[in-house]
């Protein structure tokens, strides 16, 4: 990080895609413009598949879905996507850019990631509310064949004062044929499960009994989907509950 410029880097599976978010040139400029830039860099096999149109490009997917999401879910709040640009497009390197508006400006609030809100509140009842909220969103998405394969507590934000909710990341939302439901739903549930456990693992001042109640609540909510826990999911839970 240099000066007031902020950068977050996320390395994806197999290191064949690099996604990083960079705010505009300076913090002062951002305060005036309220614009966020998100760049996507792909290389190797992933770039080739996107170039040949065998795989969807995440930035373009976000841009194209924005209007559909607003139309199909008119009572929900979605991050305002302003523009999409393909900066580089070759068989071995693809780079794209999506610009979005700061949700604080769009919805006149003071929003934080839901995960941070839960950590700050340190209240198991707030976790129960978050699980119920997630399930309502998940169920409503399914009714219109939308699947969010990375639907975790970092992908929607809350204004702690007004309790208004905003979705901020559409990269991994898919509108797919119904026959893919089980696979995509499994990815979505496991994504939420993993981030929920990560948050609880970080909260060393919360009672183990409260953490167990929260995990049991999530299991009960999704039990009818019959999604099996993998060995690494079980190990993750053991670490949360401080079990051997």
C-alpha positions as CSV (number, residue, x, y, z in Angstrom):
1,X,0.0,0.0,0.0
2,X,1.4,3.4,-1.0
3,X,0.0,6.7,0.3
4,X,-3.8,6.5,0.6
5,X,-4.2,4.0,-2.1
6,X,-5.5,0.6,-1.1
7,X,-5.1,-2.7,-2.8
8,X,-6.4,-6.2,-2.0
9,X,-5.1,-9.2,-3.8
10,X,-6.8,-12.5,-4.1
11,X,-5.1,-15.5,-5.7
12,X,-7.6,-18.0,-7.1
13,X,-7.3,-21.7,-7.6
14,X,-4.2,-22.9,-9.4
15,X,-2.9,-19.4,-9.6
16,X,-4.4,-19.0,-13.1
17,X,-6.5,-16.0,-12.2
18,X,-5.6,-13.0,-10.1
19,X,-8.4,-10.8,-8.9
20,X,-7.5,-7.6,-7.2
21,X,-9.5,-4.5,-6.1
22,X,-8.0,-1.1,-6.3
23,X,-9.7,2.1,-5.2
24,X,-9.1,5.1,-7.5
25,X,-5.8,7.1,-7.4
26,X,-6.1,8.8,-4.0
27,X,-8.5,8.7,-1.1
28,X,-9.4,12.3,-1.7
29,X,-10.4,11.5,-5.3
30,X,-12.5,8.6,-4.1
31,X,-14.4,10.8,-1.6
32,X,-15.4,13.0,-4.5
33,X,-16.1,10.4,-7.1
34,X,-17.3,7.5,-4.9
35,X,-16.1,5.0,-7.6
36,X,-14.4,1.6,-7.0
37,X,-12.4,-0.1,-9.7
38,X,-12.1,-3.9,-9.8
39,X,-9.6,-5.4,-12.1
40,X,-9.5,-9.1,-13.2
41,X,-6.3,-10.6,-14.6
42,X,-6.4,-14.1,-16.1
43,X,-3.5,-16.1,-17.5
44,X,-2.7,-19.6,-18.7
45,X,-5.4,-22.1,-19.3
46,X,-8.1,-19.9,-17.7
47,X,-7.3,-17.0,-20.1
48,X,-7.4,-19.3,-23.1
49,X,-10.8,-20.7,-22.0
50,X,-12.2,-17.1,-21.6
51,X,-10.7,-16.0,-24.9
52,X,-12.3,-19.0,-26.7
53,X,-15.6,-18.2,-24.8
54,X,-15.5,-21.6,-23.1
55,X,-15.7,-20.0,-19.7
56,X,-17.4,-16.9,-18.3
57,X,-15.3,-13.9,-17.4
58,X,-16.2,-12.8,-13.8
59,X,-16.2,-9.1,-14.5
60,X,-18.4,-9.4,-17.6
61,X,-20.7,-11.7,-15.7
62,X,-21.1,-9.1,-12.9
63,X,-21.9,-6.4,-15.4
64,X,-24.4,-8.4,-17.5
65,X,-26.2,-9.7,-14.4
66,X,-26.7,-6.4,-12.7
67,X,-29.8,-5.3,-14.6
68,X,-31.3,-8.8,-14.4
69,X,-30.9,-8.9,-10.7
70,X,-32.6,-5.5,-10.2
71,X,-35.5,-6.6,-12.4
72,X,-35.9,-10.0,-10.9
73,X,-35.5,-8.9,-7.3
74,X,-36.9,-5.3,-7.2
75,X,-37.2,-5.1,-3.4
76,X,-33.5,-6.0,-2.9
77,X,-30.5,-3.6,-3.0
78,X,-27.6,-4.3,-5.3
79,X,-24.3,-2.5,-5.7
80,X,-24.6,-0.1,-8.6
81,X,-22.4,-1.4,-11.5
82,X,-21.4,1.6,-13.7
83,X,-19.2,0.2,-16.5
84,X,-17.3,-2.8,-17.9
85,X,-14.1,-2.7,-20.0
86,X,-12.0,-5.4,-21.6
87,X,-8.5,-4.0,-21.3
88,X,-6.6,-6.9,-22.8
89,X,-7.9,-10.0,-24.7
90,X,-5.4,-12.5,-25.9
91,X,-5.2,-16.3,-25.7
92,X,-2.7,-16.1,-22.9
93,X,-3.7,-13.0,-21.0
94,X,-7.1,-11.4,-20.4
95,X,-7.6,-8.3,-18.3
96,X,-10.9,-6.6,-17.6
97,X,-12.2,-3.8,-15.4
98,X,-15.6,-3.2,-13.6
99,X,-16.4,0.1,-12.1
100,X,-19.0,0.4,-9.4
101,X,-20.4,3.1,-7.1
102,X,-19.7,3.2,-3.4
103,X,-22.8,1.7,-1.8
104,X,-22.7,4.5,0.9
105,X,-23.5,7.0,-1.8
106,X,-26.0,4.8,-3.7
107,X,-28.1,4.0,-0.7
108,X,-27.2,7.0,1.6
109,X,-25.8,4.9,4.4
110,X,-22.8,3.8,6.3
111,X,-22.3,0.1,5.3
112,X,-19.9,-2.5,6.7
113,X,-19.4,-6.1,5.6
114,X,-21.9,-8.4,7.4
115,X,-19.0,-10.5,8.7
116,X,-17.4,-7.4,10.5
117,X,-20.8,-6.4,11.8
118,X,-21.2,-9.9,13.5
119,X,-17.7,-9.7,14.9
120,X,-18.4,-6.3,16.4
121,X,-21.7,-7.3,17.8
122,X,-20.4,-10.5,19.3
123,X,-24.0,-11.7,19.9
124,X,-25.2,-15.2,19.0
125,X,-28.7,-13.9,18.3
126,X,-27.2,-11.7,15.6
127,X,-25.7,-14.8,14.0
128,X,-29.1,-16.5,14.1
129,X,-30.6,-13.5,12.3
130,X,-27.8,-13.7,9.7
131,X,-28.4,-17.3,9.0
132,X,-32.1,-16.8,8.6
133,X,-31.4,-13.8,6.3
134,X,-29.0,-15.8,4.2
135,X,-31.4,-18.7,3.9
136,X,-34.2,-16.3,2.8
137,X,-31.9,-14.9,0.1
138,X,-30.7,-18.3,-1.0
139,X,-34.3,-19.7,-1.2
140,X,-35.5,-16.7,-3.2
141,X,-32.6,-16.9,-5.6
142,X,-33.4,-20.6,-6.2
143,X,-37.0,-19.8,-7.2
144,X,-35.7,-17.9,-10.3
145,X,-32.8,-20.3,-11.0
146,X,-30.1,-18.1,-9.6
147,X,-27.2,-19.7,-7.8
148,X,-24.6,-17.8,-5.9
149,X,-21.6,-20.2,-5.6
150,X,-19.7,-17.9,-3.3
151,X,-22.5,-16.6,-1.2
152,X,-20.8,-15.8,2.1
153,X,-21.0,-13.2,4.8
154,X,-18.5,-10.9,2.9
155,X,-20.8,-10.6,-0.1
156,X,-23.5,-8.5,1.5
157,X,-23.3,-5.5,3.6
158,X,-25.4,-3.9,6.4
159,X,-25.9,-0.4,7.7
160,X,-25.8,-1.1,11.5
161,X,-28.1,1.9,12.1
162,X,-30.9,1.3,9.6
163,X,-30.3,-2.5,9.1
164,X,-30.5,-2.0,5.3
165,X,-28.8,-4.8,3.3
166,X,-26.9,-4.4,0.1
167,X,-25.4,-7.2,-2.2
168,X,-21.9,-6.1,-3.3
169,X,-20.4,-9.0,-5.4
170,X,-22.0,-10.7,-8.4
171,X,-18.9,-12.4,-9.7
172,X,-20.1,-15.9,-8.8
173,X,-23.8,-15.6,-9.3
174,X,-25.0,-17.9,-12.1
175,X,-28.3,-18.1,-13.8
176,X,-28.3,-21.7,-14.9
177,X,-30.5,-24.6,-16.0
178,X,-32.3,-26.4,-13.2
179,X,-30.4,-29.7,-13.7
180,X,-27.3,-28.0,-12.2
181,X,-29.1,-27.1,-9.0
182,X,-27.6,-29.7,-6.7
183,X,-24.0,-28.9,-7.7
184,X,-24.3,-25.2,-7.5
185,X,-26.4,-25.3,-4.3
186,X,-23.7,-27.4,-2.7
187,X,-21.0,-24.8,-3.6
188,X,-23.2,-22.0,-2.2
189,X,-23.9,-23.8,1.1
190,X,-20.3,-24.8,1.6
191,X,-19.1,-21.3,0.9
192,X,-21.4,-19.9,3.6
193,X,-20.5,-22.7,6.0
194,X,-16.7,-22.0,5.6
195,X,-16.9,-18.3,6.2
196,X,-19.2,-18.7,9.1
197,X,-16.7,-21.1,10.7
198,X,-13.8,-18.7,9.9
199,X,-15.6,-15.9,11.7
200,X,-16.4,-18.0,14.7
201,X,-12.8,-19.2,14.8
202,X,-11.6,-15.6,15.0
203,X,-13.9,-14.8,17.9
204,X,-11.8,-16.0,20.8
205,X,-14.0,-14.2,23.3
206,X,-17.2,-16.0,22.3
207,X,-18.2,-19.0,24.4
208,X,-17.8,-22.4,22.8
209,X,-21.3,-23.3,23.7
210,X,-22.6,-20.3,21.8
211,X,-20.5,-21.2,18.7
212,X,-22.0,-24.7,18.8
213,X,-25.5,-23.3,18.9
214,X,-24.7,-21.1,15.9
215,X,-23.3,-24.0,13.9
216,X,-26.2,-26.3,14.9
217,X,-28.7,-23.6,13.8
218,X,-27.0,-23.4,10.3
219,X,-27.1,-27.2,10.0
220,X,-30.8,-27.3,10.9
221,X,-31.7,-24.6,8.3
222,X,-29.9,-26.5,5.4
223,X,-30.5,-30.1,6.5
224,X,-33.3,-30.7,4.0
225,X,-30.9,-30.0,1.2
226,X,-28.9,-33.1,2.3
227,X,-25.4,-31.6,1.6
228,X,-22.8,-33.9,3.0
229,X,-19.9,-32.6,5.1
230,X,-16.5,-33.3,3.7
231,X,-13.6,-34.3,6.0
232,X,-12.1,-30.8,5.8
233,X,-15.5,-29.3,6.8
234,X,-15.6,-31.6,9.9
235,X,-12.0,-30.6,10.8
236,X,-12.9,-27.0,10.4
237,X,-15.8,-27.4,12.8
238,X,-13.5,-29.2,15.3
239,X,-11.1,-26.2,15.3
240,X,-14.0,-23.8,15.9
241,X,-15.3,-25.9,18.9
242,X,-11.7,-26.6,20.1
243,X,-12.2,-30.3,19.8
244,X,-9.4,-32.8,19.3
